[in-house]
Each structure stands twice: as structure tokens, then as C-alpha cells.
Amino acid sequence: MTVFDSPEQVHALIERVRERNRRDMAHLEAYLAEAGALTGEGFSEDGSVRAEVDEDGYVSRLDIPDRALRRGAHLGEMIMVAIREAQADRALKLVELGEGLNGAGTAERVRAAIPAHTLDRIAERRRREETRG
């Protein structure tokens, strides 16, 4: 328990708390502004089916080329893999954006919930995109 010797000490503490709250609110507002526009992208294992999820996490685009249509019974699985990867991609972007606000604990819990092979595929795609410029 903190013991204060003067009203000035109490006032100083209150001002520090207010300043921290102002900074936190500014960070939160910036996060919400950026997070509202984040989308995710994913692909089937062979890269032919592409899915995109919008800022609400809903599938907003699904590209299925003719060669994927010929996969018959495997097409449903290819679509689901692409959608799940797109959702995971968006979730990763959200936690990466928010790491400054809530620390790495939340980000690590989200990463732990995403299958390792999906994380690997997203990381590889990001590396390729960075290389392309």
C-alpha cells in the first residue's frame, strides 16, 4: 500500500495515471483505425484456389480457376484450406498490429491456435511478397 505524505503526491499520481490513459486511448484509436481495414488472403495447398476475407472476417472473394474445378471431390477441401488460411492471415495481422498495445502474450496465444503448417505457409507467402517488392 502506498502512503502519501502530501496532496501534491496524490495529484502527481493521478496525473501520471491520466497521461498513461491518454496514451493508451491514442494507441487504441490508431489500432482500431488500422484494424478496421485489415483483410486476409489464403491459398489451397497447390496454390490454385485463392480466398480473401474482409475486415469482418467473412469470405469476400474466392478465385477458382478451371484447373481446380477438374479436381472433383478435392475441390471442397481446397476451398476450405484457402479460407482457413485467409482467416489465419487476418488474425495474425490483427495480433501483430496490436502487439504494442497488449504485449506478446495475446499474439503468442493466437499463433499457438493456428496450425503450424498454416503459419509456415503464411510466412513463406509473406517472404515471397517482400522479395517481389
N, C-alpha and C positions, 0 to 999 in steps of 0.2 A: 504494500500500500504506500502510495506517495503522500508525503506530508509537505504541505506548502507553508512557507513562512510569511508570505505576503500575498495580497490580492494581485500584485503585478505578476507573480509567478503563475497564478491561475490564469490570468489574462493571456500571458505568453503561451501557455499550453493550449488554450482554446484557439489562439491564432494559428499555431502550428497545425492543429487538427483541421481547422478551416482551410488552410493553404493546401494540405495534403488532399482534402476532399475536392477542392477546386481542380487540382492537377488530375486526380483520378477521374473526375467527371469529364474533363477535356479529353483525356485518353479514351474514355468510354465513348464519347460522342464521335471521335475520329474513327474508332474501331467500328461502330455501328454504320457510319457513312461508307466505309470501305467494304465491310462485310455484306452490306445490302446488295452489292453488285457482283459478288463472287459466284462464279459458276464452276462446274466440274466437267471433266472430259474423261472418257474411258473407251477402251477398245476390247474387242474379243481377243482370245489368245493368239489367233493368226493375224490380227490387226485389220481384218476386213470390215467388221461391224464397228461403227462408231456411235457412241451415245453422249449426249450432253445433258446435264441437269442445270436448271435455272437457279436463281438466287433463293428460291424456296425449297430447293432440293428435288423438284419434280422434273421428270424427263421432258426436255423441251425440244430435243432433236434426236432422231435416230436415223442413221445412214446405213442402208443395207444394199450393197452392190449386188449385181446379178450373180456373180460367182458365189456369194454367200447363200443366195437363195437355193443354189443347187446342193447345199449341204443337208437338205432334208431334215431329218429328225434332230440333227445337231444345231439347227438354226436357233431354236428356243434357248438352248444353253449359251450359245454365242451372244445372244442379245442380253441375257441376264448377266453374263460376265462383264459385258461392256457397261451396263447400267450400274452394277455394283462398283465397278472401278471408278466411274464418274462420280458416284456418291462419295466414295472414299477420297477421291481427289479433292472434292469440295470441302469435306470435313477436315482434311489436312490443311487446306488453305486457311480455313477459319481458325484452327488452333494455332497455326503458325503466326497469323495476324494477331491473335490475342495473347501470345506468349508474354509480351511485355506487360500485359495487364494482370494476368493471373498466374504467372510463373509456369515453369515447365511441367509441374505435376499434372495438370489437365491435359496438356499436349501428349505427355507420355501415356496417359490412360487411354486417350483416343487412338494413338498409334498402336497400343497393345491390343485394341479391339479389332483392328484391321488385319486380315490375314497377311502373313509375311510376303507371300508371292505377289499380292496386290501392291503392297508397299514397294517391293522391288521393281515392279513394272512401272509404277508411277515415277519412281526415282529415275529409272532409265529413260523414260519419255522426257522428263524434265531436263536431263543432261543433254539429250539429243536436241531439244528445243533451244537450250542455251548455246550449244555449239553452232546451230544454224544462225543464231543472232537475233 
